[in-house]
Amino acid sequence: MDGATVAAGDIARLAGVGRAAVSNWRRRFPDFPQPVGGSSASPLFALQDIEGWLTRHDKPFQVTAIDRVWQSMRGAAADLELGDRIGYLGGCLVYQDRDPAGWKALADQPDTVVQNRLAEARARAVPEFTHLVTELPDADAVTIVRLAAEAASLEGTQAVFDFLCHRYLEVHSRRHTVTPSWVAKLMISLSGAAGGRVLDPTCGIGTLLLAALAAGSTELSGQEINRTAARLAASRLLLAGDGARLVVADSLRADAFAGELFDAVVCNPPFGDRSWGYEHLTSDPRWTYGMPPRGEPELAWVQHCLAHVRPGGRVAILMPAAAASRRAGRRIRANLLRSGALRAVISLPGWGTTAPGGPDLWMLRRPDGTDHAHVLLLDATVDPDTIEDGWRSFLADPEARPPGAGASVRILDLLDEHVDLSPARHLAGNAAAPVTLAFRPTRTRLYAAATTLADTLPDLTTPAVPEPPPMTTIGELAKAGAVSIRQAPMAMLTDRGDLPVLTAKDVRLGRPPSGTGSIAPGSIELRRGDVVALPPGRHVAVRVLTEDRALLGPQLLLFRVDPERLDPQFLAGFLRIAQSATHTSSGSARTDFHRASLLRLPIDGQREYGKAFQMLSAFQQSVRDMTELAESFVALGFAGLADGRLRPGGAAGE
């Protein structure tokens, strides 16, 4: 397909080289194809042009059938349309799976005939998709469906769609909340969903329901407010097996399964959504344990899940750690405890943007007349492998001490004025707290970190006869157009909206964007390769961005470089030097970044310096991480020796 496009990373993967090699080709070869789309920081090239160029220059490459489907789809749609396009294609792949003879007969017809008949043929074979797809295919869609059928004949329909989903999520990692596969398997296992009817009221792209299907669940039902995600979920589930019911609607405001009860409910709800429907749902019959406060939407989801599980059936729901202790939710937490509905709160290790601290997993059971006097509180942030054993042990004997970093706590002991269910709070002062469990893994990690640190110690050379290098300033580079300097509005809000916002604290702590905001006058959407820094003053913090789409937060400076003239890592290193000079100065004057000096070097020389700056920064972060680990190790050692849970002795190494 002539419209297929590739990014620099795609070219590197197809040619079996690194991204740096592709950048080098663009500089060295005047005939390297010009971008046909994208942005200056992330250009897109015509696949046909790239294939021709690689062939002319005798550079080996391989474009697989699945690759060609993906690249054709990128060329046929804007990035924001990719999810819908892939979801549409998923329905067509299910049709090809269910009615291969019908597809073969249709595929033998000219494109215009396929375009006119494809929607009707798919609707007959895949009625589950009727409410998800209403648009008719265009010429590009027909071409892509044919390419996908060719790829599926070689790799299988499920493999083709899984590949497309994976690539799509790489491009739009922040548009969808995807539950890690190990967490999904854990939730299904603990909920006892295997062999039963399962509901996920916020199913996203279907990860939890797929785990339930793999575990042997007999009937899968899901609801999702985002139509794009629902298309992807339906395709994944129908390609993996039949029997899934998916509805596109808001589960809290428009419950598609009202009155239905399931054997298990699993849920990874949206956290912190203040527009969940508080004003319209004040008298909803689902609020058996109390009306959820406006700022506690997760407690609305807890009760929604309990309303859909049969008596004695289980609910597994991910919750923000703060939901276990926030003052506004204490009455509902108390009612969940008194009724015996809440059975366990399990702290999970972090993943992705939640690292290092992850969410909690709440296990609930719809009351069936059985009395319960204990709740399992388990801190699995160090060793998640203990979760299933701890849960099974608790179910077998709720009064016994479970294995791992956990405790079976009497419900009466939790019903104080705070009703704090945070596992760490109750285990920290508990004499039975398993310091021994945490001590050994911490020691192993510290030993490995210390060994690795020595191997990654950066080295720099000393010239025989150092000469004063030519210098320039950031202001001069800005005048020459090599870099532009911008700043977000100071009054910008960072606590509402649907786009991630990178805040000053995020840059200082080295974490992903934590704020939320919306496009407004003066707002700046960040790009990959942008350099973001705190103004000179109290803190030294600079970051080179590796992802698109987040908004620039207040109190931050953006340096957007021309990558052909100024290397972002090179600039970031000198910005940090300028910050450090101001930070350590005893005077009160604040340095203006425009006057900050840096070496005047060609782009190749800049990149060498940029790599050296990166190595030093990475080494510094490793030292900081090891310092935190060492402090934790020492604290565990002192605590264990003090109460007899640890004794002197042991080897010096591993």
ChimeraX attribute file (.defattr): number of C-alpha atoms within 10 A of each C-alpha:
attribute: neighborCount
match mode: 1-to-1
recipient: residues
	/A:1	17
	/A:2	11
	/A:3	17
	/A:4	21
	/A:5	28
	/A:6	27
	/A:7	19
	/A:8	19
	/A:9	16
	/A:10	19
	/A:11	25
	/A:12	18
	/A:13	15
	/A:14	17
	/A:15	18
	/A:16	14
	/A:17	13
	/A:18	13
	/A:19	15
	/A:20	12
	/A:21	15
	/A:22	18
	/A:23	14
	/A:24	11
	/A:25	13
	/A:26	16
	/A:27	12
	/A:28	10
	/A:29	10
	/A:30	9
	/A:31	10
	/A:32	17
	/A:33	16
	/A:34	14
	/A:35	17
	/A:36	14
	/A:37	16
	/A:38	15
	/A:39	11
	/A:40	15
	/A:41	15
	/A:42	15
	/A:43	15
	/A:44	23
	/A:45	23
	/A:46	21
	/A:47	24
	/A:48	15
	/A:49	17
	/A:50	17
	/A:51	18
	/A:52	13
	/A:53	15
	/A:54	15
	/A:55	12
	/A:56	9
	/A:57	9
	/A:58	9
	/A:59	11
	/A:60	11
	/A:61	16
	/A:62	12
	/A:63	16
	/A:64	11
	/A:65	18
	/A:66	22
	/A:67	20
	/A:68	20
	/A:69	25
	/A:70	27
	/A:71	22
	/A:72	24
	/A:73	27
	/A:74	21
	/A:75	23
	/A:76	21
	/A:77	17
	/A:78	13
	/A:79	15
	/A:80	11
	/A:81	13
	/A:82	22
	/A:83	22
	/A:84	19
	/A:85	22
	/A:86	23
	/A:87	27
	/A:88	24
	/A:89	24
	/A:90	30
	/A:91	29
	/A:92	27
	/A:93	28
	/A:94	25
	/A:95	23
	/A:96	22
	/A:97	19
	/A:98	16
	/A:99	16
	/A:100	13
	/A:101	11
	/A:102	14
	/A:103	20
	/A:104	12
	/A:105	10
	/A:106	17
	/A:107	17
	/A:108	10
	/A:109	11
	/A:110	9
	/A:111	16
	/A:112	11
	/A:113	13
	/A:114	23
	/A:115	19
	/A:116	14
	/A:117	14
	/A:118	19
	/A:119	18
	/A:120	12
	/A:121	18
	/A:122	22
	/A:123	18
	/A:124	13
	/A:125	18
	/A:126	19
	/A:127	12
	/A:128	20
	/A:129	25
	/A:130	14
	/A:131	13
	/A:132	20
	/A:133	17
	/A:134	11
	/A:135	8
	/A:136	13
	/A:137	19
	/A:138	13
	/A:139	12
	/A:140	16
	/A:141	20
	/A:142	20
	/A:143	18
	/A:144	22
	/A:145	23
	/A:146	16
	/A:147	18
	/A:148	27
	/A:149	24
	/A:150	16
	/A:151	20
	/A:152	20
	/A:153	11
	/A:154	13
	/A:155	14
	/A:156	15
	/A:157	22
	/A:158	20
	/A:159	15
	/A:160	23
	/A:161	25
	/A:162	16
	/A:163	14
	/A:164	24
	/A:165	22
	/A:166	12
	/A:167	14
	/A:168	17
	/A:169	15
	/A:170	10
	/A:171	15
	/A:172	17
	/A:173	14
	/A:174	16
	/A:175	14
	/A:176	13
	/A:177	15
	/A:178	17
	/A:179	19
	/A:180	12
	/A:181	13
	/A:182	9
	/A:183	17
	/A:184	21
	/A:185	20
	/A:186	18
	/A:187	27
	/A:188	26
	/A:189	16
	/A:190	19
	/A:191	23
	/A:192	20
	/A:193	29
	/A:194	20
	/A:195	14
	/A:196	17
	/A:197	19
	/A:198	31
	/A:199	31
	/A:200	27
	/A:201	29
	/A:202	25
	/A:203	29
	/A:204	28
	/A:205	26
	/A:206	26
	/A:207	21
	/A:208	29
	/A:209	29
	/A:210	25
	/A:211	22
	/A:212	30
	/A:213	25
	/A:214	14
	/A:215	17
	/A:216	14
	/A:217	21
	/A:218	16
	/A:219	20
	/A:220	21
	/A:221	19
	/A:222	28
	/A:223	24
	/A:224	23
	/A:225	18
	/A:226	16
	/A:227	20
	/A:228	23
	/A:229	22
	/A:230	27
	/A:231	29
	/A:232	25
	/A:233	26
	/A:234	25
	/A:235	28
	/A:236	24
	/A:237	23
	/A:238	24
	/A:239	21
	/A:240	14
	/A:241	12
	/A:242	13
	/A:243	13
	/A:244	20
	/A:245	16
	/A:246	26
	/A:247	22
	/A:248	20
	/A:249	18
	/A:250	17
	/A:251	21
	/A:252	20
	/A:253	13
	/A:254	12
	/A:255	14
	/A:256	17
	/A:257	16
	/A:258	12
	/A:259	8
	/A:260	11
	/A:261	19
	/A:262	24
	/A:263	23
	/A:264	30
	/A:265	32
	/A:266	28
	/A:267	26
	/A:268	23
	/A:269	22
	/A:270	15
	/A:271	13
	/A:272	15
	/A:273	16
	/A:274	14
	/A:275	10
	/A:276	21
	/A:277	15
	/A:278	19
	/A:279	9
	/A:280	9
	/A:281	16
	/A:282	13
	/A:283	10
	/A:284	11
	/A:285	12
	/A:286	20
	/A:287	20
	/A:288	14
	/A:289	20
	/A:290	19
	/A:291	21
	/A:292	22
	/A:293	16
	/A:294	17
	/A:295	16
	/A:296	20
	/A:297	23
	/A:298	25
	/A:299	22
	/A:300	24
	/A:301	25
	/A:302	26
	/A:303	23
	/A:304	21
	/A:305	27
	/A:306	26
	/A:307	21
	/A:308	25
	/A:309	24
	/A:310	18
	/A:311	16
	/A:312	16
	/A:313	21
	/A:314	28
	/A:315	34
	/A:316	29
	/A:317	23
	/A:318	26
	/A:319	25
	/A:320	18
	/A:321	20
	/A:322	13
	/A:323	22
	/A:324	20
	/A:325	16
	/A:326	16
	/A:327	13
	/A:328	15
	/A:329	23
	/A:330	20
	/A:331	18
	/A:332	21
	/A:333	25
	/A:334	24
	/A:335	16
	/A:336	22
	/A:337	24
	/A:338	17
	/A:339	18
	/A:340	22
	/A:341	24
	/A:342	26
	/A:343	26
	/A:344	24
	/A:345	25
	/A:346	27
	/A:347	28
	/A:348	23
	/A:349	18
	/A:350	15
	/A:351	13
	/A:352	9
	/A:353	13
	/A:354	14
	/A:355	12
	/A:356	12
	/A:357	14
	/A:358	20
	/A:359	20
	/A:360	27
	/A:361	23
	/A:362	22
	/A:363	24
	/A:364	27
	/A:365	25
	/A:366	24
	/A:367	20
	/A:368	13
	/A:369	10
	/A:370	8
	/A:371	11
	/A:372	17
	/A:373	16
	/A:374	23
	/A:375	24
	/A:376	28
	/A:377	27
	/A:378	30
	/A:379	28
	/A:380	23
	/A:381	20
	/A:382	18
	/A:383	15
	/A:384	18
	/A:385	12
	/A:386	17
	/A:387	23
	/A:388	15
	/A:389	12
	/A:390	23
	/A:391	23
	/A:392	14
	/A:393	16
	/A:394	23
	/A:395	13
	/A:396	11
	/A:397	13
	/A:398	21
	/A:399	17
	/A:400	13
	/A:401	17
	/A:402	24
	/A:403	19
	/A:404	23
	/A:405	27
	/A:406	29
	/A:407	27
	/A:408	21
	/A:409	21
	/A:410	16
	/A:411	20
	/A:412	12
	/A:413	9
	/A:414	18
	/A:415	18
	/A:416	11
	/A:417	10
	/A:418	17
	/A:419	21
	/A:420	21
	/A:421	26
	/A:422	20
	/A:423	23
	/A:424	19
	/A:425	13
	/A:426	18
	/A:427	19
	/A:428	12
	/A:429	9
	/A:430	12
	/A:431	10
	/A:432	13
	/A:433	20
	/A:434	19
	/A:435	20
	/A:436	16
	/A:437	14
	/A:438	20
	/A:439	19
	/A:440	14
	/A:441	14
	/A:442	18
	/A:443	20
	/A:444	13
	/A:445	15
	/A:446	20
	/A:447	17
	/A:448	14
	/A:449	17
	/A:450	15
	/A:451	11
	/A:452	12
	/A:453	16
	/A:454	10
	/A:455	8
	/A:456	13
	/A:457	12
	/A:458	14
	/A:459	8
	/A:460	6
	/A:461	5
	/A:462	6
	/A:463	7
	/A:464	6
	/A:465	6
	/A:466	7
	/A:467	7
	/A:468	6
	/A:469	10
	/A:470	9
	/A:471	10
	/A:472	15
	/A:473	15
	/A:474	23
	/A:475	19
	/A:476	15
	/A:477	18
	/A:478	16
	/A:479	10
	/A:480	10
	/A:481	12
	/A:482	19
	/A:483	22
	/A:484	16
	/A:485	16
	/A:486	14
	/A:487	17
	/A:488	19
	/A:489	17
	/A:490	10
	/A:491	9
	/A:492	17
	/A:493	15
	/A:494	20
	/A:495	14
	/A:496	15
	/A:497	14
	/A:498	13
	/A:499	19
	/A:500	24
	/A:501	28
	/A:502	24
	/A:503	22
	/A:504	21
	/A:505	17
	/A:506	17
	/A:507	20
	/A:508	15
	/A:509	9
	/A:510	13
	/A:511	15
	/A:512	17
	/A:513	20
	/A:514	15
	/A:515	22
	/A:516	19
	/A:517	21
	/A:518	18
	/A:519	12
	/A:520	9
	/A:521	9
	/A:522	10
	/A:523	17
	/A:524	19
	/A:525	16
	/A:526	22
	/A:527	21
	/A:528	17
	/A:529	23
	/A:530	22
	/A:531	23
	/A:532	28
	/A:533	23
	/A:534	24
	/A:535	21
	/A:536	21
	/A:537	18
	/A:538	13
	/A:539	16
	/A:540	20
	/A:541	22
	/A:542	24
	/A:543	22
	/A:544	20
	/A:545	16
	/A:546	11
	/A:547	15
	/A:548	18
	/A:549	16
	/A:550	23
	/A:551	24
	/A:552	29
	/A:553	32
	/A:554	20
	/A:555	17
	/A:556	22
	/A:557	20
	/A:558	21
	/A:559	24
	/A:560	22
	/A:561	23
	/A:562	17
	/A:563	16
	/A:564	14
	/A:565	16
	/A:566	20
	/A:567	23
	/A:568	24
	/A:569	25
	/A:570	22
	/A:571	25
	/A:572	23
	/A:573	23
	/A:574	21
	/A:575	28
	/A:576	20
	/A:577	16
	/A:578	22
	/A:579	27
	/A:580	17
	/A:581	16
	/A:582	21
	/A:583	18
	/A:584	11
	/A:585	12
	/A:586	8
	/A:587	8
	/A:588	9
	/A:589	10
	/A:590	15
	/A:591	16
	/A:592	14
	/A:593	18
	/A:594	13
	/A:595	13
	/A:596	17
	/A:597	17
	/A:598	20
	/A:599	16
	/A:600	14
	/A:601	16
	/A:602	12
	/A:603	15
	/A:604	14
	/A:605	13
	/A:606	20
	/A:607	18
	/A:608	14
	/A:609	20
	/A:610	20
	/A:611	15
	/A:612	18
	/A:613	20
	/A:614	17
	/A:615	16
	/A:616	17
	/A:617	14
	/A:618	15
	/A:619	17
	/A:620	14
	/A:621	13
	/A:622	17
	/A:623	15
	/A:624	12
	/A:625	13
	/A:626	19
	/A:627	14
	/A:628	12
	/A:629	17
	/A:630	19
	/A:631	11
	/A:632	16
	/A:633	21
	/A:634	14
	/A:635	13
	/A:636	20
	/A:637	21
	/A:638	11
	/A:639	15
	/A:640	18
	/A:641	13
	/A:642	11
	/A:643	10
	/A:644	9
	/A:645	15
	/A:646	16
	/A:647	11
	/A:648	7
	/A:649	6
	/A:650	7
	/A:651	5
	/A:652	6
	/A:653	8
	/A:654	8
